[in-house]
Amino acid sequence: MTHLLTALCCALFVIGPASGLTRIYGTGDALLHAQTAYFERWGVIPADLWSGSVRALVTPLTALFVHGSWLHLLGNMLFLYVFGAMTEQRMGRLPFLAFYLGTGYLALLGYAAAHATSGQTLVGASGSISGILGAFLYLFPRARVTSVFPFLFFLPLRFPAWIVLLFWFVLQWQAAQDDPNGPGVAYLAHVVGFALGFLYAWVRYGRDSVVPTRGNDPATEGESQP
């Protein structure tokens, strides 16, 4: 399911106007107009969401498969690739799909509730992926994750997942506090998705989901990947 979601997001982006690869949308101003119309049709517009329109209520789902740029797409798909497979393996394919769609929908809904009068379009799978990160933190806190940090000169280093993910969450929380009006990156959707994912894993799997290991024990698969 992780691979299917990745492929679907990539395929929709490539054939859409945001990629700039499909000539049917034209170039220059015509392409910009097509991109704007595309985002407004399939993305979440908070002001429209609360207007009572049935179509608008579906957009938190469709927006999960729309991305605004190559960097936006590749960043989300990288996180999905790194953290999605193990989370899916633990949950099962269909429950994972329901979790992905549900947390993504609620994350975008939470952002829209906080910016109810905003006319800005919100797109991207980051709400769902943030939910995966939250669940991963609960399910595999000791997993070793290869990460790079600017203050460590971008050296690829391996840290326990709980360090990496809590550091990521704090950054998203701080960014959401510093950006109360909601332009640019929807950090609040990341915070909501992450919290929902962690809470879901905590309620659904309980303490038995995390297998403690002693310092001298060989690492399990969950502690050696990704």
C-alpha atoms as a printed R data frame, in Angstrom:
    type eleno elety resid chain resno       x      y       z
1   ATOM     1    CA   MET     A     1   0.000  0.000   0.000
2   ATOM     2    CA   THR     A     2   2.906  2.355   0.722
3   ATOM     3    CA   HIS     A     3   4.271  1.746  -2.757
4   ATOM     4    CA   LEU     A     4   0.829  2.159  -4.313
5   ATOM     5    CA   LEU     A     5   0.255  5.494  -2.562
6   ATOM     6    CA   THR     A     6   3.704  6.683  -3.606
7   ATOM     7    CA   ALA     A     7   3.127  5.685  -7.215
8   ATOM     8    CA   LEU     A     8  -0.321  7.312  -7.276
9   ATOM     9    CA   CYS     A     9   0.950 10.610  -5.887
10  ATOM    10    CA   CYS     A    10   3.840 10.651  -8.349
11  ATOM    11    CA   ALA     A    11   1.656  9.740 -11.331
12  ATOM    12    CA   LEU     A    12  -0.957 12.378 -10.544
13  ATOM    13    CA   PHE     A    13   1.729 15.002 -10.124
14  ATOM    14    CA   VAL     A    14   3.447 14.152 -13.420
15  ATOM    15    CA   ILE     A    15   0.231 14.334 -15.455
16  ATOM    16    CA   GLY     A    16  -0.988 17.445 -13.631
17  ATOM    17    CA   PRO     A    17  -0.077 21.069 -14.401
18  ATOM    18    CA   ALA     A    18   2.236 21.512 -11.392
19  ATOM    19    CA   SER     A    19   4.940 19.305 -12.908
20  ATOM    20    CA   GLY     A    20   5.230 21.423 -16.038
21  ATOM    21    CA   LEU     A    21   5.749 18.272 -18.108
22  ATOM    22    CA   THR     A    22   2.350 18.053 -19.789
23  ATOM    23    CA   ARG     A    23   2.110 20.369 -22.801
24  ATOM    24    CA   ILE     A    24  -1.670 20.323 -22.803
25  ATOM    25    CA   TYR     A    25  -1.667 22.997 -20.095
26  ATOM    26    CA   GLY     A    26   0.417 25.388 -22.171
27  ATOM    27    CA   THR     A    27   3.268 27.562 -20.969
28  ATOM    28    CA   GLY     A    28   3.752 30.914 -19.270
29  ATOM    29    CA   ASP     A    29   0.572 32.586 -18.066
30  ATOM    30    CA   ALA     A    30  -1.591 29.768 -19.408
31  ATOM    31    CA   LEU     A    31   0.312 27.235 -17.302
32  ATOM    32    CA   LEU     A    32   0.079 29.410 -14.194
33  ATOM    33    CA   HIS     A    33  -3.672 29.783 -14.714
34  ATOM    34    CA   ALA     A    34  -4.037 26.009 -15.135
35  ATOM    35    CA   GLN     A    35  -2.061 25.372 -11.955
36  ATOM    36    CA   THR     A    36  -4.181 27.818  -9.948
37  ATOM    37    CA   ALA     A    37  -7.418 26.284 -11.241
38  ATOM    38    CA   TYR     A    38  -6.117 22.771 -10.514
39  ATOM    39    CA   PHE     A    39  -5.223 23.578  -6.917
40  ATOM    40    CA   GLU     A    40  -8.517 25.369  -6.317
41  ATOM    41    CA   ARG     A    41 -10.475 22.417  -7.678
42  ATOM    42    CA   TRP     A    42  -8.730 19.626  -5.787
43  ATOM    43    CA   GLY     A    43  -7.184 21.431  -2.810
44  ATOM    44    CA   VAL     A    44  -8.666 22.566   0.497
45  ATOM    45    CA   ILE     A    45  -9.857 26.155   0.759
46  ATOM    46    CA   PRO     A    46 -10.839 26.676   4.422
47  ATOM    47    CA   ALA     A    47 -13.393 29.407   3.684
48  ATOM    48    CA   ASP     A    48 -15.176 27.106   1.212
49  ATOM    49    CA   LEU     A    49 -14.937 24.071   3.481
50  ATOM    50    CA   TRP     A    50 -17.184 25.653   6.083
51  ATOM    51    CA   SER     A    51 -19.659 27.007   3.544
52  ATOM    52    CA   GLY     A    52 -21.660 23.769   3.575
53  ATOM    53    CA   SER     A    53 -20.658 22.664   0.076
54  ATOM    54    CA   VAL     A    54 -20.611 18.875  -0.293
55  ATOM    55    CA   ARG     A    55 -17.846 19.108  -2.890
56  ATOM    56    CA   ALA     A    56 -15.697 21.127  -0.503
57  ATOM    57    CA   LEU     A    57 -16.071 18.445   2.173
58  ATOM    58    CA   VAL     A    58 -14.372 15.950  -0.161
59  ATOM    59    CA   THR     A    59 -11.343 18.164  -0.822
60  ATOM    60    CA   PRO     A    60  -9.430 17.116   2.342
61  ATOM    61    CA   LEU     A    61  -9.201 13.694   0.681
62  ATOM    62    CA   THR     A    62  -8.385 14.825  -2.852
63  ATOM    63    CA   ALA     A    63  -5.808 17.314  -1.558
64  ATOM    64    CA   LEU     A    64  -3.770 14.416  -0.147
65  ATOM    65    CA   PHE     A    65  -2.859 13.396  -3.695
66  ATOM    66    CA   VAL     A    66  -2.003 16.868  -5.013
67  ATOM    67    CA   HIS     A    67   1.416 18.498  -4.641
68  ATOM    68    CA   GLY     A    68   2.516 21.994  -5.495
69  ATOM    69    CA   SER     A    69   6.063 21.406  -6.762
70  ATOM    70    CA   TRP     A    70   8.717 18.783  -7.366
71  ATOM    71    CA   LEU     A    71  10.361 19.589  -4.029
72  ATOM    72    CA   HIS     A    72   7.020 19.297  -2.238
73  ATOM    73    CA   LEU     A    73   6.364 15.907  -3.817
74  ATOM    74    CA   LEU     A    74   9.839 14.454  -3.308
75  ATOM    75    CA   GLY     A    75  10.025 15.583   0.317
76  ATOM    76    CA   ASN     A    76   6.710 13.933   1.176
77  ATOM    77    CA   MET     A    77   7.474 10.757  -0.734
78  ATOM    78    CA   LEU     A    78  10.851 10.413   0.973
79  ATOM    79    CA   PHE     A    79   9.215 10.450   4.400
80  ATOM    80    CA   LEU     A    80   6.530  8.047   3.189
81  ATOM    81    CA   TYR     A    81   9.200  5.676   1.855
82  ATOM    82    CA   VAL     A    82  11.301  5.748   5.023
83  ATOM    83    CA   PHE     A    83   8.524  5.422   7.602
84  ATOM    84    CA   GLY     A    84   5.550  4.010   5.710
85  ATOM    85    CA   ALA     A    85   6.545  0.407   5.023
86  ATOM    86    CA   MET     A    86   7.221 -0.607   8.628
87  ATOM    87    CA   THR     A    87   4.091  1.154   9.853
88  ATOM    88    CA   GLU     A    88   2.026 -0.579   7.168
89  ATOM    89    CA   GLN     A    89   3.561 -3.946   8.046
90  ATOM    90    CA   ARG     A    90   2.462 -3.505  11.648
91  ATOM    91    CA   MET     A    91  -1.042 -2.234  10.848
92  ATOM    92    CA   GLY     A    92  -1.887 -4.311   7.784
93  ATOM    93    CA   ARG     A    93  -2.630 -2.999   4.305
94  ATOM    94    CA   LEU     A    94  -6.261 -1.931   4.534
95  ATOM    95    CA   PRO     A    95  -6.054 -0.565   8.110
96  ATOM    96    CA   PHE     A    96  -2.964  1.370   7.042
97  ATOM    97    CA   LEU     A    97  -4.834  2.845   4.076
98  ATOM    98    CA   ALA     A    98  -7.742  3.843   6.309
99  ATOM    99    CA   PHE     A    99  -5.283  5.330   8.801
100 ATOM   100    CA   TYR     A   100  -3.492  7.253   6.040
101 ATOM   101    CA   LEU     A   101  -6.684  8.744   4.648
102 ATOM   102    CA   GLY     A   102  -8.272  9.358   8.044
103 ATOM   103    CA   THR     A   103  -5.357 11.148   9.679
104 ATOM   104    CA   GLY     A   104  -4.728 13.160   6.520
105 ATOM   105    CA   TYR     A   105  -8.359 14.240   6.319
106 ATOM   106    CA   LEU     A   106  -8.490 15.237   9.989
107 ATOM   107    CA   ALA     A   107  -5.139 17.034   9.834
108 ATOM   108    CA   LEU     A   108  -6.319 19.219   6.957
109 ATOM   109    CA   LEU     A   109  -9.656 19.690   8.694
110 ATOM   110    CA   GLY     A   110  -7.855 20.855  11.830
111 ATOM   111    CA   TYR     A   111  -5.810 23.346   9.830
112 ATOM   112    CA   ALA     A   112  -8.953 24.610   8.101
113 ATOM   113    CA   ALA     A   113 -10.723 25.041  11.446
114 ATOM   114    CA   ALA     A   114  -7.868 27.190  12.735
115 ATOM   115    CA   HIS     A   115  -7.920 29.324   9.569
116 ATOM   116    CA   ALA     A   116 -11.629 29.240   8.830
117 ATOM   117    CA   THR     A   117 -11.711 32.488   6.838
118 ATOM   118    CA   SER     A   118  -8.618 31.774   4.743
119 ATOM   119    CA   GLY     A   119  -8.981 31.638   0.978
120 ATOM   120    CA   GLN     A   120  -5.560 30.047   0.515
121 ATOM   121    CA   THR     A   121  -5.445 26.623  -1.109
122 ATOM   122    CA   LEU     A   122  -3.912 23.768   0.850
123 ATOM   123    CA   VAL     A   123  -2.564 20.662  -0.905
124 ATOM   124    CA   GLY     A   124  -0.216 17.790  -0.124
125 ATOM   125    CA   ALA     A   125   0.052 14.469   1.693
126 ATOM   126    CA   SER     A   126   2.005 15.858   4.638
127 ATOM   127    CA   GLY     A   127  -0.964 15.558   7.034
128 ATOM   128    CA   SER     A   128  -1.156 11.813   6.365
129 ATOM   129    CA   ILE     A   129   2.604 11.379   6.456
130 ATOM   130    CA   SER     A   130   2.820 13.296   9.724
131 ATOM   131    CA   GLY     A   131   0.304 10.785  11.087
132 ATOM   132    CA   ILE     A   132   2.611  7.975   9.992
133 ATOM   133    CA   LEU     A   133   5.510  9.639  11.797
134 ATOM   134    CA   GLY     A   134   3.459  9.889  14.977
135 ATOM   135    CA   ALA     A   135   2.463  6.222  14.792
136 ATOM   136    CA   PHE     A   136   6.036  5.214  13.996
137 ATOM   137    CA   LEU     A   137   7.267  7.051  17.083
138 ATOM   138    CA   TYR     A   138   4.983  4.962  19.278
139 ATOM   139    CA   LEU     A   139   5.438  1.658  17.464
140 ATOM   140    CA   PHE     A   140   9.194  1.779  16.785
141 ATOM   141    CA   PRO     A   141  10.771  4.347  19.145
142 ATOM   142    CA   ARG     A   142  14.170  2.653  19.077
143 ATOM   143    CA   ALA     A   143  14.416  2.146  15.326
144 ATOM   144    CA   ARG     A   144  17.650  3.536  13.905
145 ATOM   145    CA   VAL     A   145  16.985  6.292  11.383
146 ATOM   146    CA   THR     A   146  19.631  7.779   9.109
147 ATOM   147    CA   SER     A   147  19.312 11.561   9.280
148 ATOM   148    CA   VAL     A   148  21.164 14.719   8.297
149 ATOM   149    CA   PHE     A   149  21.108 17.985  10.253
150 ATOM   150    CA   PRO     A   150  22.478 21.360   9.086
151 ATOM   151    CA   PHE     A   151  24.130 22.044  12.457
152 ATOM   152    CA   LEU     A   152  26.003 18.727  12.107
153 ATOM   153    CA   PHE     A   153  27.351 19.741   8.683
154 ATOM   154    CA   PHE     A   154  24.813 17.498   6.878
155 ATOM   155    CA   LEU     A   155  26.677 14.352   7.881
156 ATOM   156    CA   PRO     A   156  24.506 11.215   7.527
157 ATOM   157    CA   LEU     A   157  24.191  9.884  11.075
158 ATOM   158    CA   ARG     A   158  21.959  7.213  12.586
159 ATOM   159    CA   PHE     A   159  19.811  8.125  15.583
160 ATOM   160    CA   PRO     A   160  16.981  6.391  17.441
161 ATOM   161    CA   ALA     A   161  13.620  7.254  15.890
162 ATOM   162    CA   TRP     A   162  12.367  8.923  19.068
163 ATOM   163    CA   ILE     A   163  15.151 11.519  18.873
164 ATOM   164    CA   VAL     A   164  14.620 12.273  15.184
165 ATOM   165    CA   LEU     A   165  10.834 12.373  15.311
166 ATOM   166    CA   LEU     A   166  10.546 14.406  18.503
167 ATOM   167    CA   PHE     A   167  13.062 16.877  17.083
168 ATOM   168    CA   TRP     A   168  10.978 17.081  13.887
169 ATOM   169    CA   PHE     A   169   7.774 17.574  15.873
170 ATOM   170    CA   VAL     A   170   9.258 20.388  17.960
171 ATOM   171    CA   LEU     A   171  10.348 22.149  14.767
172 ATOM   172    CA   GLN     A   172   6.841 21.850  13.313
173 ATOM   173    CA   TRP     A   173   5.246 23.067  16.553
174 ATOM   174    CA   GLN     A   174   7.564 26.061  16.759
175 ATOM   175    CA   ALA     A   175   6.987 26.915  13.104
176 ATOM   176    CA   ALA     A   176   3.214 26.736  13.624
177 ATOM   177    CA   GLN     A   177   3.502 29.165  16.561
178 ATOM   178    CA   ASP     A   178   5.626 31.576  14.533
179 ATOM   179    CA   ASP     A   179   3.278 31.408  11.538
180 ATOM   180    CA   PRO     A   180  -0.219 31.988  12.963
181 ATOM   181    CA   ASN     A   181  -1.768 33.304   9.753
182 ATOM   182    CA   GLY     A   182  -1.086 30.105   7.847
183 ATOM   183    CA   PRO     A   183   0.658 31.177   4.621
184 ATOM   184    CA   GLY     A   184   3.233 28.913   3.013
185 ATOM   185    CA   VAL     A   185   3.766 25.533   4.651
186 ATOM   186    CA   ALA     A   186   0.814 24.305   6.732
187 ATOM   187    CA   TYR     A   187   2.811 23.436   9.833
188 ATOM   188    CA   LEU     A   188  -0.321 23.176  11.943
189 ATOM   189    CA   ALA     A   189  -1.552 20.313   9.742
190 ATOM   190    CA   HIS     A   190   1.741 18.535  10.457
191 ATOM   191    CA   VAL     A   191   1.281 18.995  14.204
192 ATOM   192    CA   VAL     A   192  -2.324 17.758  14.121
193 ATOM   193    CA   GLY     A   193  -1.483 14.756  11.929
194 ATOM   194    CA   PHE     A   194   1.468 13.740  14.091
195 ATOM   195    CA   ALA     A   195  -0.565 13.971  17.304
196 ATOM   196    CA   LEU     A   196  -3.422 11.972  15.801
197 ATOM   197    CA   GLY     A   197  -1.069  9.283  14.539
198 ATOM   198    CA   PHE     A   198   0.627  8.884  17.902
199 ATOM   199    CA   LEU     A   199  -2.673  8.808  19.784
200 ATOM   200    CA   TYR     A   200  -4.134  6.257  17.377
201 ATOM   201    CA   ALA     A   201  -1.164  3.911  17.793
202 ATOM   202    CA   TRP     A   202  -1.268  4.344  21.566
203 ATOM   203    CA   VAL     A   203  -4.985  3.554  21.797
204 ATOM   204    CA   ARG     A   204  -5.019  0.822  19.141
205 ATOM   205    CA   TYR     A   205  -1.896 -1.126  20.069
206 ATOM   206    CA   GLY     A   206  -1.269 -0.312  23.716
207 ATOM   207    CA   ARG     A   207   1.914 -1.128  25.570
208 ATOM   208    CA   ASP     A   208   2.283 -4.550  23.982
209 ATOM   209    CA   SER     A   209   3.184 -2.910  20.655
210 ATOM   210    CA   VAL     A   210   6.623 -1.818  21.850
211 ATOM   211    CA   VAL     A   211   9.048 -4.653  22.565
212 ATOM   212    CA   PRO     A   212  11.753 -3.510  24.986
213 ATOM   213    CA   THR     A   213  15.312 -4.596  24.299
214 ATOM   214    CA   ARG     A   214  18.336 -4.590  26.561
215 ATOM   215    CA   GLY     A   215  21.454 -2.768  25.522
216 ATOM   216    CA   ASN     A   216  23.378 -5.977  24.686
217 ATOM   217    CA   ASP     A   217  20.560 -7.691  22.813
218 ATOM   218    CA   PRO     A   218  20.737 -7.900  19.017
219 ATOM   219    CA   ALA     A   219  18.489 -5.362  17.340
220 ATOM   220    CA   THR     A   220  15.192 -6.497  15.915
221 ATOM   221    CA   GLU     A   221  14.125 -5.529  12.408
222 ATOM   222    CA   GLY     A   222  12.179 -2.619  13.856
223 ATOM   223    CA   GLU     A   223  15.328 -1.357  15.510
224 ATOM   224    CA   SER     A   224  17.659 -1.739  12.564
225 ATOM   225    CA   GLN     A   225  15.459 -0.236   9.855
226 ATOM   226    CA   PRO     A   226  15.040  2.031   8.017
